[in-house]
Amino acid sequence: MFSTALTALPLDSDWINFDVPSLVQNFWSATFDGLTFGAIYALVALGYTLVYGVLNLINFAHSEVFIVGCYAVFFTLSGLGFGPSAPHLGFWSIVLNLVLALIIAMAASASTAFLLERVAYKPLRRRNAPRLVFLITAIGASFAIQYTIFLIRGPNAEAALTMYRPTPIFDVFGTIIDSQQLVIVIAALLMMVATDLFISRSRTGRGIRAVAQDPDTATLMGVNKERIIITTFVIGGVLAGAAALFYVMKIPSGVQYTGGFVLGIKAFAAAVLGGIGNVRGALLGGFLLGLIGNYGQILLGNSQWTDVVAFVVLVLVLLVRPQGILGTSLGRSRA
Amino acid sequence: MSMTDGPTPLPTAAAAQAAVDREATTAGPGSSTAPGAGRFKSFGSKWNALSRQQQWAFLAIVVVLAYLLPILNPPIITTEPGNNFALACFDMARFALIAVGLNIVVGYAGLLDLGYVAFFAVGSYTAAMLTSPDSPFLHIPYLWTVPVAMAVAMFFGVVLGVPTLRLRGDYLAIVTLGFGEIVRILATIIPAMKGQVGFQNVGHPPGSEAGGTPIFSNSNGVPWYWLTLTIIIIVLLLVGNLERSRVGRAWIAIREDEDAAEIMGVPTFKYKVWAFAIGASVGGLSGALFAGQVGFVNNQRFDVQTSILFLAAVVLGGAGNKVGAIIGGALVSYIPLRFTAIADYKYLIFGVALVLIMIFRSQGLLPARQRLLAYGRQAYSRISGRTGGGATPRTGQVTGQEKEAGA
C-alpha cells in the first residue's frame, strides 16, 4: 500500500525548488536589502526585548504598536500631500516632512504602548495574575487592536506612498547601494546606539536594569517600578514608531491591518536569535534574520518564504541555543 | 466526573465504593458532560444532591436533545433564515470538538497554543490529499483518513513541541503562533499544495439514500452533525479517563506549578509533549471532519485569526473544564451564525472578550475545579474518618460535599 504511495509521490519540484544561480547572481543586492530589512526588524525587536527583560512577558501586542505607527506615517504623509509618485519638493522640505512623520509615528506608537500597558497589563500585575493570563491578555489585546483597524480601514492595504526617489550612492561589488537603504540602516543604527547608551548610562536606564534583575529589591532601593515599566513600554513604542517610518519607506504597500502581525513574528524571532532581553542581541539578531530571510527568499523563489525561513530559524535557535547568540539578560548586561 | 478517584485508594469501604463508582463513571457518555459547580453553585449542589440514577436520566435527556437539535430546529434558537441550522449545528459541534482538544493543551497542561488552526489545517489537508481526485497521492476511503489525519497532526505536534516545550511557556506561544501562519503560507507557495485552487471533491463516509444521493453530502448537515457529536462523546470519554489518570494529574500539577511538579518527580517535559501531541491529534481529527463536510480544501480557511477564536472558545468556557470548553466552542461558533448582524465584528468582539475575561473573570464561565485541592481534602477526610469508612453509603453525596468544598 505504501509502496504505491511512494511511486505516486509528485516530483520534488512540486514541493520546493532551490534556485542557487539566482542567489549567487543576486548575492550582494540581497545582502544590502537584507541589512535594510534587518534594521527594521531590529528596531521592533528592541521593543520585545525591553519589555521581556523587565516584565518577562512576550508583548504580543507590540506588533500592533508598530502597525499603529505605520498608519500614523501614512496619514501624516498623505495629509502633507505625498502620493504614489515621488514628490516634487526640495531636499530639505522632504527631510522636514519625514522628520515630522517620524515624530508623529513615534508619538502614536508610544501612546498605543502606554495605553496598552495601563488598560490591559496593569490590572493583571496588580492582581499578581499567572503567566498564562498575561499571555492570553496580550494576544487578545493584539487581536482587538488589529480588528479595530480592520473595521476602520478595511481589509485592503493602503495606497502606496513614495517619500523620495532613491538615488544610487555607492557601487559595491558591482551592486548599487541607494540612498534609501543607506538612510534606513544609518538612522536605525543611530537609534539603537542611543537606546543602548540610554539603558547603560542614564539614571532611568539603570532603573530599567535594576527592575529587570530583581523587581522587589529594586523597589526597596527606591526605584519606582511602575514608572520604569511605563518608560520601558514607551521606549519600545518610540522605537516601533521609527521602525514604522522606515517600513513604509521600504515597503510602501505594506500598510495593512495584518502587516504588524507578520512583521512582529519576524522581529520576535530576531530578538530570540540574538538573545531575548539583550539590547545588543536584538540588533545582531535583527540584521542576521534580515540577511537569512532575504537569502532564503531568493534561494526559494518567493517573497513569502521569508516568513517561513524566519520561523525555521526561530525553531532551530530554540532547539540548539535557546538563550540566543549573545544570550545575556538585560539585567546582567553591563550591570 | 466524580471526585471519588483521587489519591491511591485507601483500604476502606469508601475506597471500594469509589472503585465501583469509577467503573460506572467511565462506562457512559453522560457523566462527562456533568456541569461543573462554581458560578452556578446552587445548580451544582442540586446536581450533586441527585442520585446517580437521576443524574444518568438527566444526562440521557441532554444527549438525546443534543442529537435531536437539528431536527427540532427550535424557533428562537435557530439560525435560520440567515444560516442553515443543521449546518450551523455541525459548525458548533466542530468548534466544540476543537475546544475540547485545545482544552487539553491550554486548560489541563496550561500551555498556550496560539496556532491550533495549523493542526486543524494539517488534518484537513491530510484528508483532502488522500481522497480528492485532484491529488496525485494514493487514495484511501475517507474514514481511513481520519486516523491518518490524527497521526499526521500528532507528528507535527511532536516536531513542534520537542524543541519548544523544554523552554518556558512563552516560547511555545510564539512558536505556535508562527506555525499557524507558516502552514497557511506553505499551503500557498508550495505548488503541490495547490494554494487557492485547492482540492475539490474531498471524500466522505460511505452510504447513500434510496435515490442515490450520498447520506453525507455537503449540503446536509444532519448526518455530519451526528457523526461529530458521536465523536465528541467518544473523545470526551477518552479525555475524561485521561484526565482522571496519572497523566491528567501530572498535567494539572504542571499547570499549577511546573517547578514544584518537576521537583515532586513529575517528568514535566514528557507530559507536556503528550498534552501537546494529543491536543494536536484532536485538532487533526476535527480538520478531517471539516474537510469531509465542506468537500473542498484550500489555503483560505486556515488563518491565524481562527486560532484565536479557538482560544477564545476555551477561555470563555473556562480553561480546564471540558463542559465549559464544549459550551464555549459552541457559543463562539453560534453567536456569529445566529446574530448575523454582528458576524463581521466577531474577531473584534472575541478579542476584546479575551482581554475582559482575563481581567475580570480569568476562570471563564465554568471554572475548572481545583482538583488537586479537592483530592487533598478528600484524602484527609478519609484518613481522619469524618466522612469515610463506609459510614456514608451514598458516595454521590460525599463527593457532592467535596465538590463544593473544592469549587
Interface residues (C-beta under 8 A of the other chain):
Chain A: M1 F2 T4 A5 A8 L9 P10 S13 D14 W15 I16 N56 L57 I58 F60 V119 A120 P123 L124 A129 R131 L132 V133 L135 I136 T137 I139 G140 A141 S142 F143 A144 Q146 Y147 T148 F150 L151 F261 V262 I265 F268 A269 V272 N302 Q304 W305 D307 V308 A310 F311 L314 V315 L316 L318 L319 P322
Chain B: V106 G110 L112 L114 P136 F137 L138 L160 V162 P163 T164 R166 L167 G169 D170 Y171 A173 I174 V175 L177 G178 F179 E181 I182 I185 L186 T188 I189 I190 P191 A192 V304 Q305 I308 L311 A312 V315 A319 D344 Y345 Y347 L348 F350 G351 V352 A353 L354 V355 M358 I359 S362
